[in-house]
Amino acid sequence: VLVRELLAQGYAVRVLDNLIYGHGASIAALSDHPSFSFVLGDLVRGLKRNGVLREITDVVLLAGLVGDPICRTYRKTAQEVNEQGSISLFEELYGRGINRFIFASTCSNYGLKPDDSMATEASELNPQSLYAECKVAVEQHILGRAGAIDFCPTILRIATAYGLSHRMRFDLTVSEFSRELALRHPLTVYDENTWRPYCHVRDISAAIIRVLESEKDVVDGEVFNVGCNQENYTKKMIVSAITETVGHAEVNYKEGGVDPRNYRVSFDKIKSVLGFEPSFTIQSYIPRIVGAVQVGLYSDVEDRREFYGNYAIRS
């Protein structure tokens, strides 16, 4: 989604990806675009050897094993890629004439908020998973190097994504719940009163572009939460929003899930400093996901789990 948005706005884009989920088809159509190039590779094997940074002016670091489950399954790889690989790339940018470096971090870094307050960029981080621990470690490294590097770094703590995309994710709360209930499958929801913030993938892309196009002194060394105050929801609220579209649903609520996270997030800073506000809301968008599922656009999910979710690394 981000690549297409950048190309549409006149940027030249080079993508580095190792296609571990077999998702090459999601970007293959871009091969004919004169401003698009693709490099098969990853952070761990180093970037100098394949010249991926040649003539690059800005770097958006999205790479990594994304999410708690896959990081638990591949702990060693997660640390090598998400932490060591990210830091290695960051250091490799010095002296290369890079303008902007945007690190895609996560609101999961807030982990557990013991009270009803909303987490701000200044709140104490409380990671509850290896995934978040690696993100926090990279953030600390970046912020510790601010002022000692020759490019402008910005950290974006992004809310949980949702929305239709070329590589659709059905392992994320809104999309997973929407699909299950759209197909009339019984749904088990653990810890239904825990909070998360959510943000549409196109709004996430818009926030990244907003940072790229902002004045340097506004974003240099800054941290921004990406989302909207009104888009903090409990899991039970998500289910209620979906049932408004699908009608009756078989939902079983249970306590004691493996994911302890529970946090609400404030997005006042990105709104006041960058003037950023999301265009999409969960309430208005859920019918699109439900509709796409019900007309059969995603009938192959069970046969292609690794494509539609971050469950396993393709060998």
Secondary structure in CASP SS format (residue, H / E / C, confidence):
PFRMAT SS
TARGET T0000
AUTHOR 0000-0000-0000
METHOD secondary structure of the structure
MODEL  1
V C 1.00
L H 1.00
V H 1.00
R H 1.00
E H 1.00
L H 1.00
L H 1.00
A H 1.00
Q C 1.00
G C 1.00
Y C 1.00
A C 1.00
V E 1.00
R E 1.00
V E 1.00
L E 1.00
D E 1.00
N C 1.00
L C 1.00
I C 1.00
Y C 1.00
G C 1.00
H C 1.00
G C 1.00
A H 1.00
S H 1.00
I H 1.00
A H 1.00
A H 1.00
L H 1.00
S H 1.00
D H 1.00
H C 1.00
P C 1.00
S C 1.00
F E 1.00
S E 1.00
F E 1.00
V E 1.00
L E 1.00
G C 1.00
D C 1.00
L C 1.00
V C 1.00
R C 1.00
G C 1.00
L C 1.00
K C 1.00
R C 1.00
N C 1.00
G C 1.00
V C 1.00
L C 1.00
R C 1.00
E C 1.00
I C 1.00
T C 1.00
D E 1.00
V E 1.00
V E 1.00
L E 1.00
L C 1.00
A C 1.00
G C 1.00
L C 1.00
V C 1.00
G C 1.00
D H 1.00
P H 1.00
I H 1.00
C H 1.00
R H 1.00
T H 1.00
Y C 1.00
R H 1.00
K H 1.00
T H 1.00
A H 1.00
Q H 1.00
E H 1.00
V H 1.00
N H 1.00
E H 1.00
Q H 1.00
G H 1.00
S H 1.00
I H 1.00
S H 1.00
L H 1.00
F H 1.00
E H 1.00
E H 1.00
L C 1.00
Y C 1.00
G C 1.00
R C 1.00
G C 1.00
I C 1.00
N C 1.00
R E 1.00
F E 1.00
I E 1.00
F E 1.00
A E 1.00
S E 1.00
T E 1.00
C H 1.00
S H 1.00
N H 1.00
Y H 1.00
G C 1.00
L E 1.00
K C 1.00
P C 1.00
D C 1.00
D C 1.00
S C 1.00
M E 1.00
A E 1.00
T C 1.00
E C 1.00
A C 1.00
S C 1.00
E C 1.00
L C 1.00
N C 1.00
P C 1.00
Q C 1.00
S C 1.00
L H 1.00
Y H 1.00
A H 1.00
E H 1.00
C H 1.00
K H 1.00
V H 1.00
A H 1.00
V H 1.00
E H 1.00
Q H 1.00
H H 1.00
I H 1.00
L H 1.00
G H 1.00
R H 1.00
A C 1.00
G C 1.00
A C 1.00
I C 1.00
D C 1.00
F C 1.00
C E 1.00
P E 1.00
T E 1.00
I E 1.00
L E 1.00
R E 1.00
I E 1.00
A C 1.00
T E 1.00
A E 1.00
Y E 1.00
G C 1.00
L C 1.00
S C 1.00
H C 1.00
R C 1.00
M C 1.00
R C 1.00
F C 1.00
D C 1.00
L C 1.00
T H 1.00
V H 1.00
S H 1.00
E H 1.00
F H 1.00
S H 1.00
R H 1.00
E H 1.00
L H 1.00
A H 1.00
L C 1.00
R C 1.00
H C 1.00
P C 1.00
L E 1.00
T E 1.00
V E 1.00
Y E 1.00
D C 1.00
E C 1.00
N C 1.00
T C 1.00
W E 1.00
R E 1.00
P E 1.00
Y E 1.00
C E 1.00
H E 1.00
V H 1.00
R H 1.00
D H 1.00
I H 1.00
S H 1.00
A H 1.00
A H 1.00
I H 1.00
I H 1.00
R H 1.00
V H 1.00
L H 1.00
E C 1.00
S C 1.00
E C 1.00
K H 1.00
D H 1.00
V H 1.00
V H 1.00
D C 1.00
G C 1.00
E E 1.00
V E 1.00
F E 1.00
N E 1.00
V E 1.00
G C 1.00
C C 1.00
N H 1.00
Q H 1.00
E H 1.00
N E 1.00
Y E 1.00
T E 1.00
K H 1.00
K H 1.00
M H 1.00
I H 1.00
V H 1.00
S H 1.00
A H 1.00
I H 1.00
T H 1.00
E H 1.00
T H 1.00
V H 1.00
G C 1.00
H C 1.00
A C 1.00
E C 1.00
V E 1.00
N E 1.00
Y E 1.00
K E 1.00
E C 1.00
G C 1.00
G C 1.00
V C 1.00
D C 1.00
P C 1.00
R C 1.00
N E 1.00
Y C 1.00
R E 1.00
V E 1.00
S C 1.00
F C 1.00
D H 1.00
K H 1.00
I H 1.00
K H 1.00
S H 1.00
V H 1.00
L H 1.00
G C 1.00
F C 1.00
E C 1.00
P C 1.00
S C 1.00
F C 1.00
T C 1.00
I H 1.00
Q H 1.00
S H 1.00
Y H 1.00
I H 1.00
P H 1.00
R H 1.00
I H 1.00
V H 1.00
G H 1.00
A H 1.00
V H 1.00
Q H 1.00
V C 1.00
G C 1.00
L C 1.00
Y C 1.00
S C 1.00
D C 1.00
V C 1.00
E C 1.00
D C 1.00
R C 1.00
R H 1.00
E H 1.00
F H 1.00
Y H 1.00
G C 1.00
N C 1.00
Y C 1.00
A C 1.00
I C 1.00
R C 1.00
S C 1.00
END
